[in-house]
Amino acid sequence: MTLFKYLTTKHLVQIKLFIVAVCLSFSEAGAQDRDFGLGIIVGEPTGISGKNWLTRTTALDFAAAWSFQGEDSFTFHADYLIHRFSFISVEEGALPLYYGFGGKIKFEDNDSSLGARFPIGLNYHFEDATLDLFLELVPVMELVPETDFKMNGAIGVRFFFD
């Protein structure tokens, strides 16, 4: 199966709008001199994961990935995350609990679906490396074309650029 089999002109417009929104968030965050990380996410969905810190405790997280729920399909998601660094203490590095909200768009055959995401997870920051590891569970409320509740979960790793 190829990704292009699922994309129509309507889908391409939606992808462009999503990319513009993500890029605008990066330009604002970049002015605050925060790190940007890129890596992989494995689970539901599986693909490329990115994170852009907005402040010391808030970040934007996104993925372009393959979803295996129902019919195989391509999905984009973006979340606003809040990190609580004092929730779990570790001897080296940091292990914040994070939670937030966001949205997703999923492309299946000639249909698209939109949903709201509510991620909660743990994000380990290494002391002397520019890597982080994360584990998350994400309740998802599908809104369009019909209302449905799903659960996503994944692990991932990202490398942070200066």
N, C-alpha and C positions, 0 to 999 in steps of 0.2 A: 504494500500500500504506500502511496506517496501522499505527501501533504497537499500537493497541488490538486489532487483529485477532489478535495473537500472545499477548496476556496472558490468563491464566486466574487463578482465585482463588489457586492454588498460586504462580503467578508473583508476584502482588501481595504475598503474605506474604513471599516471598524478597526482593522489592524493599524492603519495610518493614524487614526485618532488616538488610539492607545499609545503608540510610539511617541507622538507629539506630547501627550500628557506626561509620560515618563521622562522625556528629555527636558521638559520645562521644570520638572521637579529636580532634576540633576543640576540645572543651571542655578537654581535658587540655593541648593545645598552646597554647590561648589563655592559660592560666595562665602559660605561659612567655614570653608577649609576643612571639610570632613573627608574621611576615607571612603573609597568605593571598592567593593569586593565583587568578584565574579567566580562562579564555580558550578557545581552540579548538585542536583536534587534527585533523590532516588526514592521511589514509592508511588504514591498517587497524588500528583503527577510525577513524571520522570523527565528531566531535561536540564536546561541551563538556568541557574539561579543567580540573582544579583542582589546587592544590598548597598544602599547609600545612606550614610549617617547624616541626619539633619542637625541633631544636637548630641550631647553626651548620652542621653537616654532615649532618643527617638530616632527612628530610621524608616526609610521606604524599602520594601522588599518586593522583588518581582521574579517571575519565572516565565519562560517560554518553553513549553514542555508537551509531552505526549501523555494523554490520559487513557487509562485502560478500563474505566468504569463504563459499562454499557458497550456501545460500539467504540472501537479505537478512534481517537480524535485528537486534534491539536488544541491546546489551551494556553491562554495567557492569564496571569493573575498579578495583582499588585496589592500590597497591604501597607497600612500605616502601623508601625509597631512601637510599643512603649516597653522599655527594659527596666527591670527592678534588680539592681546589682546586689542589694543587701539581703535578698531572699535566701540565697544559699552561699555560704562562704567556702572557699577552697584554698589550699595552701599555696598553689601557684596559679597564675592566670586569674580569670574571672568566669563565673558561671551565672549570668543573669537569667531570670525567668522573664519571658516576654509574652505579650498579648496584644491584640489589636483588632483591626477591622479592615476590610478591603473588598475588592470585587474581582470577578473572573468572567472571562468569555471563552466559550468552548465551541469549536467548529466540528460538526458531524455531518457527513454527506452534504446535503444542501441546507441544513438547519444550523442555527446558532442558538446557544443558550447563554443567559446571563444569570449571575448569582452573586450573593453576598457571602463573604468569608469572614470567619472569626477565629484567627489562629491563636494558639497558645503553645509555648514551647520552651526549651532550654537551649542556650547558645554559649558554648565554651569558647573563650578567648585565650589563646596561648600567651604565656608570659613573654617569650622572646621570639615569637614567629608571627608572620603576617597572615596567619590562617585562623579560621574559626570553624567549629563544627556545630551543627544544630540538629535538633530532633523536635518535630512538631506534630500536633494533632489539630485538625482544622474542621470544625463543623461548617458545612456549606448549606445555605438556603438558596436553592434554585428558584428564580423568580420568573424567568421568561424562557420558553414559551408556556411552561406550567410550573406550579409551585411544588417543590419536592425537597426533602431533607437528605443530605448525604454526608459522609464523613471521609475526609482525606487525611493522610498521614505520610510523613516522609522524614528521611535523614539527608544531611547534605554537608558539603564542605565548600568553603570559599577562600580564595586568595585575595588579600587586600593590597591595592596599589596606593602609593603615596602621591 
